[in-house]
Amino acid sequence: MTMKDHPISIHNSDNPKIVPIRAKWCQSFLCRLRGYTFRKKLDLREGLLLVEKRDSRIDSSIHMMFCWTDLAVIWINADMTVVDVILAKKWAPAYFPAKPAQYTLEIHPDRVNDFKPGDKVKITHES
């Protein structure tokens, strides 16, 4: 089984008091392109992990077109280290991470302070 066959949990290893995010593994082009477009609200524990093949600033960029809510966006590199965190505003054309990233975590905007650059992240399978 691959990661996409199971829900995943994303933990901030540097701050274990933070409630883990239950996320969907999103690796296909169409899943990454759609992201959270057309969604009107998110649960505080819900997330979407966009997965690229390698660390890249261009490949891990996001758009917010047709997004009806702001999102907290956490970029994570292949070493599972947070490289950038932003509050992405709805309908913005594009956001790029400050440093190359392989993973882009999109979560509820109220959780923007749950991660900071330099934090280590752990991904686990949910049962």
Secondary structure, 3 states (H helix, E strand, C coil): CCHHHCCEEEEECCCCCCCCEEEEEECCHHHHHHCCCCCCCCCCCEEEEEEEEEEECCCCCECCCCCCCCEEEEEECCCCEEEEEEEECCCCCCECCCCCEEEEEEECHHHHHHCCCCCEEEEEECC
